[in-house]
Amino acid sequence: MASLEKSDVLEIIKMLEDELNLIPKVDKMQKMKMRAQIRKQVGWLLSFRNPSAGRLYTGLEHRLPEVFSIFPYDFCHHLIDDLEIRLMVLRKRDRQRPTRIRTQIPTPQ
């Protein structure tokens, strides 16, 4: 089963926070609260098994409705495209890893 790596999750969180910083119509205190809500999604993103871009986006949108309501429409498409690319790389990386049988014991090096 594939799941996102921590570096990928942190990049997704950074992308959401950077876009939030570009929104001029939200005051500083609201942005701070929204950033905290965004950062709370790290554990959820790391625990997501067999992710797809649509499921990740929909999940984030349901978990952060007030954040996504202020994002411009084109950012949402950009986010989905970025998620699709990350997941494509993740699946390619998983296919290249050798599969290990449980009874195999790694040899010390």
N, CA, C and O atoms as a GROMACS GRO file, in nm:
protein
  436
    1MET      N    1   0.083  -0.118   0.000
    1MET     CA    2   0.000   0.000   0.000
    1MET      C    3   0.088   0.125   0.000
    1MET      O    4   0.185   0.134   0.075
    2ALA      N    5   0.053   0.217  -0.082
    2ALA     CA    6   0.129   0.341  -0.092
    2ALA      C    7   0.067   0.447  -0.002
    2ALA      O    8  -0.055   0.454   0.015
    3SER      N    9   0.153   0.528   0.054
    3SER     CA   10   0.107   0.643   0.129
    3SER      C   11   0.205   0.757   0.106
    3SER      O   12   0.320   0.733   0.067
    4LEU      N   13   0.161   0.877   0.128
    4LEU     CA   14   0.246   0.993   0.106
    4LEU      C   15   0.362   0.994   0.204
    4LEU      O   16   0.348   0.952   0.319
    5GLU      N   17   0.475   1.042   0.158
    5GLU     CA   18   0.590   1.057   0.246
    5GLU      C   19   0.583   1.193   0.315
    5GLU      O   20   0.511   1.283   0.270
    6LYS      N   21   0.658   1.206   0.423
    6LYS     CA   22   0.651   1.328   0.502
    6LYS      C   23   0.693   1.451   0.421
    6LYS      O   24   0.635   1.558   0.437
    7SER      N   25   0.792   1.435   0.334
    7SER     CA   26   0.836   1.549   0.253
    7SER      C   27   0.725   1.595   0.159
    7SER      O   28   0.707   1.715   0.137
    8ASP      N   29   0.650   1.501   0.102
    8ASP     CA   30   0.537   1.537   0.015
    8ASP      C   31   0.428   1.608   0.093
    8ASP      O   32   0.372   1.707   0.046
    9VAL      N   33   0.398   1.558   0.211
    9VAL     CA   34   0.294   1.619   0.294
    9VAL      C   35   0.334   1.760   0.333
    9VAL      O   36   0.251   1.851   0.329
   10LEU      N   37   0.459   1.780   0.371
   10LEU     CA   38   0.505   1.914   0.410
   10LEU      C   39   0.500   2.010   0.292
   10LEU      O   40   0.472   2.128   0.311
   11GLU      N   41   0.526   1.961   0.172
   11GLU     CA   42   0.516   2.047   0.053
   11GLU      C   43   0.370   2.086   0.026
   11GLU      O   44   0.342   2.200  -0.012
   12ILE      N   45   0.278   1.993   0.046
   12ILE     CA   46   0.136   2.023   0.027
   12ILE      C   47   0.090   2.128   0.129
   12ILE      O   48   0.020   2.223   0.095
   13ILE      N   49   0.131   2.109   0.255
   13ILE     CA   50   0.097   2.206   0.361
   13ILE      C   51   0.156   2.342   0.329
   13ILE      O   52   0.089   2.444   0.346
   14LYS      N   53   0.281   2.345   0.284
   14LYS     CA   54   0.347   2.472   0.249
   14LYS      C   55   0.273   2.541   0.134
   14LYS      O   56   0.258   2.663   0.135
   15MET      N   57   0.228   2.464   0.036
   15MET     CA   58   0.156   2.522  -0.077
   15MET      C   59   0.026   2.586  -0.029
   15MET      O   60  -0.009   2.696  -0.073
   16LEU      N   61  -0.046   2.519   0.062
   16LEU     CA   62  -0.170   2.575   0.115
   16LEU      C   63  -0.143   2.701   0.195
   16LEU      O   64  -0.217   2.799   0.183
   17GLU      N   65  -0.038   2.700   0.277
   17GLU     CA   66  -0.006   2.817   0.358
   17GLU      C   67   0.040   2.934   0.272
   17GLU      O   68   0.004   3.049   0.299
   18ASP      N   69   0.119   2.906   0.169
   18ASP     CA   70   0.164   3.014   0.081
   18ASP      C   71   0.047   3.079   0.009
   18ASP      O   72   0.044   3.201  -0.007
   19GLU      N   73  -0.048   2.998  -0.034
   19GLU     CA   74  -0.165   3.055  -0.101
   19GLU      C   75  -0.248   3.138  -0.003
   19GLU      O   76  -0.302   3.242  -0.040
   20LEU      N   77  -0.257   3.093   0.120
   20LEU     CA   78  -0.330   3.168   0.222
   20LEU      C   79  -0.264   3.303   0.247
   20LEU      O   80  -0.333   3.403   0.268
   21ASN      N   81  -0.131   3.307   0.244
   21ASN     CA   82  -0.060   3.433   0.265
   21ASN      C   83  -0.086   3.533   0.154
   21ASN      O   84  -0.074   3.654   0.176
   22LEU      N   85  -0.121   3.486   0.035
   22LEU     CA   86  -0.145   3.575  -0.078
   22LEU      C   87  -0.285   3.636  -0.079
   22LEU      O   88  -0.312   3.728  -0.156
   23ILE      N   89  -0.373   3.587   0.006
   23ILE     CA   90  -0.511   3.637   0.010
   23ILE      C   91  -0.514   3.767   0.090
   23ILE      O   92  -0.485   3.766   0.210
   24PRO      N   93  -0.547   3.880   0.026
   24PRO     CA   94  -0.543   4.008   0.099
   24PRO      C   95  -0.667   4.036   0.183
   24PRO      O   96  -0.660   4.119   0.274
   25LYS      N   97  -0.779   3.971   0.157
   25LYS     CA   98  -0.904   4.009   0.223
   25LYS      C   99  -0.924   3.944   0.360
   25LYS      O  100  -1.031   3.960   0.419
   26VAL      N  101  -0.826   3.870   0.410
   26VAL     CA  102  -0.838   3.802   0.540
   26VAL      C  103  -0.743   3.869   0.638
   26VAL      O  104  -0.626   3.893   0.607
   27ASP      N  105  -0.794   3.901   0.758
   27ASP     CA  106  -0.707   3.968   0.855
   27ASP      C  107  -0.608   3.870   0.919
   27ASP      O  108  -0.620   3.748   0.903
   28LYS      N  109  -0.513   3.925   0.990
   28LYS     CA  110  -0.400   3.849   1.042
   28LYS      C  111  -0.442   3.739   1.139
   28LYS      O  112  -0.390   3.628   1.133
   29MET      N  113  -0.535   3.768   1.227
   29MET     CA  114  -0.578   3.669   1.327
   29MET      C  115  -0.648   3.551   1.260
   29MET      O  116  -0.627   3.436   1.299
   30GLN      N  117  -0.731   3.578   1.161
   30GLN     CA  118  -0.798   3.470   1.090
   30GLN      C  119  -0.696   3.383   1.016
   30GLN      O  120  -0.709   3.261   1.013
   31LYS      N  121  -0.595   3.447   0.956
   31LYS     CA  122  -0.492   3.371   0.886
   31LYS      C  123  -0.416   3.281   0.982
   31LYS      O  124  -0.382   3.167   0.947
   32MET      N  125  -0.388   3.331   1.101
   32MET     CA  126  -0.317   3.249   1.200
   32MET      C  127  -0.400   3.126   1.238
   32MET      O  128  -0.346   3.015   1.248
   33LYS      N  129  -0.529   3.144   1.258
   33LYS     CA  130  -0.616   3.032   1.291
   33LYS      C  131  -0.624   2.932   1.176
   33LYS      O  132  -0.623   2.811   1.197
   34MET      N  133  -0.633   2.984   1.054
   34MET     CA  134  -0.640   2.896   0.938
   34MET      C  135  -0.510   2.819   0.917
   34MET      O  136  -0.512   2.702   0.879
   35ARG      N  137  -0.396   2.886   0.941
   35ARG     CA  138  -0.268   2.816   0.930
   35ARG      C  139  -0.259   2.702   1.031
   35ARG      O  140  -0.208   2.595   0.999
   36ALA      N  141  -0.308   2.725   1.150
   36ALA     CA  142  -0.308   2.619   1.252
   36ALA      C  143  -0.395   2.502   1.208
   36ALA      O  144  -0.358   2.386   1.229
   37GLN      N  145  -0.509   2.532   1.148
   37GLN     CA  146  -0.597   2.425   1.098
   37GLN      C  147  -0.530   2.347   0.985
   37GLN      O  148  -0.543   2.225   0.976
   38ILE      N  149  -0.458   2.418   0.899
   38ILE     CA  150  -0.388   2.353   0.788
   38ILE      C  151  -0.280   2.260   0.843
   38ILE      O  152  -0.265   2.147   0.796
   39ARG      N  153  -0.204   2.306   0.941
   39ARG     CA  154  -0.095   2.224   0.997
   39ARG      C  155  -0.147   2.100   1.070
   39ARG      O  156  -0.076   2.001   1.080
   40LYS      N  157  -0.269   2.106   1.120
   40LYS     CA  158  -0.327   1.989   1.187
   40LYS      C  159  -0.358   1.875   1.090
   40LYS      O  160  -0.386   1.764   1.134
   41GLN      N  161  -0.352   1.902   0.962
   41GLN     CA  162  -0.384   1.800   0.862
   41GLN      C  163  -0.265   1.710   0.827
   41GLN      O  164  -0.280   1.616   0.749
   42VAL      N  165  -0.148   1.737   0.884
   42VAL     CA  166  -0.028   1.658   0.853
   42VAL      C  167  -0.050   1.511   0.889
   42VAL      O  168  -0.023   1.423   0.807
   43GLY      N  169  -0.098   1.484   1.007
   43GLY     CA  170  -0.121   1.346   1.051
   43GLY      C  171  -0.223   1.274   0.963
   43GLY      O  172  -0.206   1.157   0.930
   44TRP      N  173  -0.328   1.346   0.926
   44TRP     CA  174  -0.430   1.285   0.841
   44TRP      C  175  -0.374   1.251   0.704
   44TRP      O  176  -0.401   1.144   0.649
   45LEU      N  177  -0.294   1.343   0.648
   45LEU     CA  178  -0.234   1.318   0.517
   45LEU      C  179  -0.134   1.203   0.522
   45LEU      O  180  -0.126   1.124   0.428
   46LEU      N  181  -0.058   1.193   0.631
   46LEU     CA  182   0.040   1.085   0.643
   46LEU      C  183  -0.028   0.949   0.659
   46LEU      O  184   0.027   0.848   0.616
   47SER      N  185  -0.144   0.946   0.720
   47SER     CA  186  -0.211   0.818   0.745
   47SER      C  187  -0.298   0.773   0.629
   47SER      O  188  -0.352   0.662   0.632
   48PHE      N  189  -0.312   0.854   0.528
   48PHE     CA  190  -0.398   0.823   0.412
   48PHE      C  191  -0.334   0.711   0.331
   48PHE      O  192  -0.221   0.726   0.284
   49ARG      N  193  -0.404   0.600   0.314
   49ARG     CA  194  -0.352   0.485   0.238
   49ARG      C  195  -0.412   0.483   0.098
   49ARG      O  196  -0.530   0.515   0.080
   50ASN      N  197  -0.332   0.446   0.001
   50ASN     CA  198  -0.372   0.442  -0.140
   50ASN      C  199  -0.444   0.570  -0.182
   50ASN      O  200  -0.560   0.565  -0.223
   51PRO      N  201  -0.376   0.683  -0.171
   51PRO     CA  202  -0.442   0.809  -0.202
   51PRO      C  203  -0.462   0.829  -0.352
   51PRO      O  204  -0.385   0.778  -0.434
   52SER      N  205  -0.563   0.903  -0.385
   52SER     CA  206  -0.582   0.953  -0.521
   52SER      C  207  -0.597   1.104  -0.508
   52SER      O  208  -0.635   1.155  -0.403
   53ALA      N  209  -0.568   1.175  -0.615
   53ALA     CA  210  -0.572   1.321  -0.610
   53ALA      C  211  -0.712   1.371  -0.575
   53ALA      O  212  -0.728   1.464  -0.496
   54GLY      N  213  -0.813   1.309  -0.633
   54GLY     CA  214  -0.951   1.351  -0.605
   54GLY      C  215  -0.991   1.328  -0.461
   54GLY      O  216  -1.053   1.414  -0.399
   55ARG      N  217  -0.955   1.210  -0.407
   55ARG     CA  218  -0.991   1.180  -0.268
   55ARG      C  219  -0.916   1.271  -0.171
   55ARG      O  220  -0.974   1.317  -0.072
   56LEU      N  221  -0.788   1.298  -0.198
   56LEU     CA  222  -0.712   1.388  -0.111
   56LEU      C  223  -0.771   1.529  -0.115
   56LEU      O  224  -0.790   1.592  -0.011
   57TYR      N  225  -0.799   1.577  -0.235
   57TYR     CA  226  -0.852   1.712  -0.248
   57TYR      C  227  -0.988   1.723  -0.180
   57TYR      O  228  -1.014   1.818  -0.106
   58THR      N  229  -1.075   1.627  -0.204
   58THR     CA  230  -1.208   1.629  -0.143
   58THR      C  231  -1.198   1.622   0.009
   58THR      O  232  -1.270   1.693   0.080
   59GLY      N  233  -1.108   1.538   0.059
   59GLY     CA  234  -1.090   1.528   0.203
   59GLY      C  235  -1.041   1.658   0.263
   59GLY      O  236  -1.090   1.701   0.368
   60LEU      N  237  -0.944   1.721   0.198
   60LEU     CA  238  -0.894   1.849   0.248
   60LEU      C  239  -1.002   1.956   0.242
   60LEU      O  240  -1.014   2.039   0.332
   61GLU      N  241  -1.079   1.953   0.135
   61GLU     CA  242  -1.185   2.052   0.120
   61GLU      C  243  -1.292   2.036   0.228
   61GLU      O  244  -1.346   2.136   0.277
   62HIS      N  245  -1.322   1.913   0.266
   62HIS     CA  246  -1.422   1.890   0.372
   62HIS      C  247  -1.366   1.920   0.511
   62HIS      O  248  -1.439   1.962   0.600
   63ARG      N  249  -1.236   1.898   0.528
   63ARG     CA  250  -1.175   1.924   0.658
   63ARG      C  251  -1.142   2.071   0.680
   63ARG      O  252  -1.131   2.117   0.793
   64LEU      N  253  -1.124   2.146   0.569
   64LEU     CA  254  -1.088   2.287   0.577
   64LEU      C  255  -1.182   2.373   0.492
   64LEU      O  256  -1.137   2.442   0.401
   65PRO      N  257  -1.312   2.370   0.520
   65PRO     CA  258  -1.406   2.443   0.432
   65PRO      C  259  -1.385   2.595   0.433
   65PRO      O  260  -1.398   2.659   0.328
   66GLU      N  261  -1.353   2.653   0.548
   66GLU     CA  262  -1.336   2.798   0.552
   66GLU      C  263  -1.209   2.842   0.481
   66GLU      O  264  -1.203   2.954   0.428
   67VAL      N  265  -1.108   2.756   0.477
   67VAL     CA  266  -0.984   2.789   0.406
   67VAL      C  267  -1.008   2.780   0.255
   67VAL      O  268  -0.969   2.871   0.181
   68PHE      N  269  -1.071   2.673   0.210
   68PHE     CA  270  -1.093   2.655   0.067
   68PHE      C  271  -1.196   2.754   0.013
   68PHE      O  272  -1.197   2.780  -0.107
   69SER      N  273  -1.281   2.808   0.098
   69SER     CA  274  -1.381   2.904   0.050
   69SER      C  275  -1.318   3.036   0.007
   69SER      O  276  -1.376   3.109  -0.073
   70ILE      N  277  -1.199   3.068   0.060
   70ILE     CA  278  -1.135   3.195   0.022
   70ILE      C  279  -1.030   3.177  -0.087
   70ILE      O  280  -0.982   3.276  -0.143
   71PHE      N  281  -0.993   3.053  -0.118
   71PHE     CA  282  -0.895   3.029  -0.223
   71PHE      C  283  -0.957   3.060  -0.359
   71PHE      O  284  -1.075   3.034  -0.380
   72PRO      N  285  -0.876   3.114  -0.450
   72PRO     CA  286  -0.929   3.136  -0.586
   72PRO      C  287  -0.953   3.002  -0.657
   72PRO      O  288  -0.892   2.901  -0.624
   73TYR      N  289  -1.043   3.005  -0.752
   73TYR     CA  290  -1.084   2.884  -0.822
   73TYR      C  291  -0.967   2.816  -0.893
   73TYR      O  292  -0.957   2.694  -0.894
   74ASP      N  293  -0.878   2.895  -0.953
   74ASP     CA  294  -0.767   2.836  -1.028
   74ASP      C  295  -0.666   2.768  -0.936
   74ASP      O  296  -0.596   2.676  -0.980
   75PHE      N  297  -0.656   2.810  -0.811
   75PHE     CA  298  -0.564   2.743  -0.718
   75PHE      C  299  -0.608   2.600  -0.692
   75PHE      O  300  -0.524   2.510  -0.678
   76CYS      N  301  -0.737   2.578  -0.685
   76CYS     CA  302  -0.788   2.443  -0.661
   76CYS      C  303  -0.746   2.348  -0.773
   76CYS      O  304  -0.710   2.234  -0.748
   77HIS      N  305  -0.752   2.396  -0.897
   77HIS     CA  306  -0.707   2.314  -1.010
   77HIS      C  307  -0.557   2.292  -1.004
   77HIS      O  308  -0.508   2.182  -1.034
   78HIS      N  309  -0.484   2.394  -0.965
   78HIS     CA  310  -0.339   2.381  -0.951
   78HIS      C  311  -0.304   2.279  -0.842
   78HIS      O  312  -0.211   2.199  -0.859
   79LEU      N  313  -0.378   2.281  -0.733
   79LEU     CA  314  -0.355   2.186  -0.624
   79LEU      C  315  -0.382   2.043  -0.668
   79LEU      O  316  -0.305   1.952  -0.637
   80ILE      N  317  -0.491   2.021  -0.741
   80ILE     CA  318  -0.523   1.886  -0.790
   80ILE      C  319  -0.415   1.838  -0.886
   80ILE      O  320  -0.375   1.721  -0.880
   81ASP      N  321  -0.368   1.924  -0.974
   81ASP     CA  322  -0.261   1.886  -1.067
   81ASP      C  323  -0.134   1.849  -0.992
   81ASP      O  324  -0.067   1.751  -1.026
   82ASP      N  325  -0.100   1.927  -0.891
   82ASP     CA  326   0.019   1.898  -0.812
   82ASP      C  327   0.006   1.764  -0.738
   82ASP      O  328   0.100   1.686  -0.732
   83LEU      N  329  -0.112   1.739  -0.682
   83LEU     CA  330  -0.136   1.612  -0.614
   83LEU      C  331  -0.123   1.495  -0.710
   83LEU      O  332  -0.066   1.392  -0.674
   84GLU      N  333  -0.176   1.509  -0.831
   84GLU     CA  334  -0.166   1.401  -0.929
   84GLU      C  335  -0.021   1.371  -0.964
   84GLU      O  336   0.017   1.255  -0.976
   85ILE      N  337   0.060   1.474  -0.980
   85ILE     CA  338   0.202   1.455  -1.011
   85ILE      C  339   0.273   1.386  -0.896
   85ILE      O  340   0.350   1.292  -0.918
   86ARG      N  341   0.248   1.431  -0.773
   86ARG     CA  342   0.312   1.369  -0.656
   86ARG      C  343   0.274   1.222  -0.643
   86ARG      O  344   0.358   1.138  -0.612
   87LEU      N  345   0.148   1.191  -0.667
   87LEU     CA  346   0.102   1.052  -0.654
   87LEU      C  347   0.156   0.965  -0.766
   87LEU      O  348   0.182   0.847  -0.746
   88MET      N  349   0.174   1.022  -0.885
   88MET     CA  350   0.232   0.947  -0.995
   88MET      C  351   0.377   0.911  -0.962
   88MET      O  352   0.420   0.798  -0.986
   89VAL      N  353   0.451   1.005  -0.907
   89VAL     CA  354   0.590   0.979  -0.867
   89VAL      C  355   0.594   0.876  -0.753
   89VAL      O  356   0.680   0.789  -0.752
   90LEU      N  357   0.502   0.886  -0.660
   90LEU     CA  358   0.495   0.793  -0.548
   90LEU      C  359   0.470   0.650  -0.597
   90LEU      O  360   0.536   0.557  -0.552
   91ARG      N  361   0.377   0.634  -0.687
   91ARG     CA  362   0.346   0.499  -0.739
   91ARG      C  363   0.463   0.443  -0.820
   91ARG      O  364   0.491   0.323  -0.814
   92LYS      N  365   0.529   0.528  -0.895
   92LYS     CA  366   0.645   0.484  -0.972
   92LYS      C  367   0.756   0.439  -0.879
   92LYS      O  368   0.822   0.339  -0.904
   93ARG      N  369   0.775   0.512  -0.771
   93ARG     CA  370   0.878   0.478  -0.672
   93ARG      C  371   0.844   0.346  -0.603
   93ARG      O  372   0.932   0.265  -0.576
   94ASP      N  373   0.716   0.324  -0.575
   94ASP     CA  374   0.674   0.199  -0.510
   94ASP      C  375   0.694   0.079  -0.601
   94ASP      O  376   0.729  -0.030  -0.554
   95ARG      N  377   0.671   0.097  -0.730
   95ARG     CA  378   0.690  -0.015  -0.824
   95ARG      C  379   0.837  -0.052  -0.838
   95ARG      O  380   0.868  -0.168  -0.866
   96GLN      N  381   0.926   0.044  -0.819
   96GLN     CA  382   1.068   0.017  -0.834
   96GLN      C  383   1.128  -0.051  -0.711
   96GLN      O  384   1.234  -0.114  -0.720
   97ARG      N  385   1.062  -0.038  -0.597
   97ARG     CA  386   1.113  -0.103  -0.476
   97ARG      C  387   1.095  -0.253  -0.487
   97ARG      O  388   0.991  -0.301  -0.532
   98PRO      N  389   1.197  -0.328  -0.447
   98PRO     CA  390   1.181  -0.474  -0.452
   98PRO      C  391   1.084  -0.519  -0.344
   98PRO      O  392   1.084  -0.466  -0.232
   99THR      N  393   1.002  -0.616  -0.378
   99THR     CA  394   0.907  -0.668  -0.279
   99THR      C  395   0.978  -0.770  -0.192
   99THR      O  396   1.054  -0.853  -0.241
  100ARG      N  397   0.952  -0.762  -0.065
  100ARG     CA  398   1.015  -0.852   0.031
  100ARG      C  399   0.914  -0.948   0.085
  100ARG      O  400   0.802  -0.910   0.120
  101ILE      N  401   0.951  -1.072   0.092
  101ILE     CA  402   0.866  -1.173   0.154
  101ILE      C  403   0.892  -1.166   0.303
  101ILE      O  404   1.004  -1.141   0.345
  102ARG      N  405   0.790  -1.187   0.382
  102ARG     CA  406   0.803  -1.174   0.528
  102ARG      C  407   0.910  -1.264   0.586
  102ARG      O  408   0.972  -1.229   0.686
  103THR      N  409   0.931  -1.378   0.526
  103THR     CA  410   1.027  -1.472   0.584
  103THR      C  411   1.171  -1.435   0.552
  103THR      O  412   1.264  -1.492   0.610
  104GLN      N  413   1.190  -1.341   0.462
  104GLN     CA  414   1.327  -1.299   0.431
  104GLN      C  415   1.380  -1.212   0.544
  104GLN      O  416   1.314  -1.119   0.589
  105ILE      N  417   1.498  -1.245   0.586
  105ILE     CA  418   1.563  -1.168   0.692
  105ILE      C  419   1.670  -1.083   0.625
  105ILE      O  420   1.754  -1.136   0.552
  106PRO      N  421   1.670  -0.953   0.649
  106PRO     CA  422   1.773  -0.869   0.587
  106PRO      C  423   1.910  -0.906   0.641
  106PRO      O  424   1.927  -0.932   0.760
  107THR      N  425   2.007  -0.908   0.552
  107THR     CA  426   2.143  -0.941   0.594
  107THR      C  427   2.211  -0.816   0.647
  107THR      O  428   2.198  -0.709   0.588
  108PRO      N  429   2.283  -0.829   0.758
  108PRO     CA  430   2.353  -0.711   0.814
  108PRO      C  431   2.467  -0.670   0.722
  108PRO      O  432   2.530  -0.754   0.657
  109GLN      N  433   2.493  -0.543   0.718
  109GLN     CA  434   2.596  -0.494   0.628
  109GLN      C  435   2.712  -0.436   0.702
  109GLN      O  436   2.808  -0.390   0.640
   0.00000   0.00000   0.00000
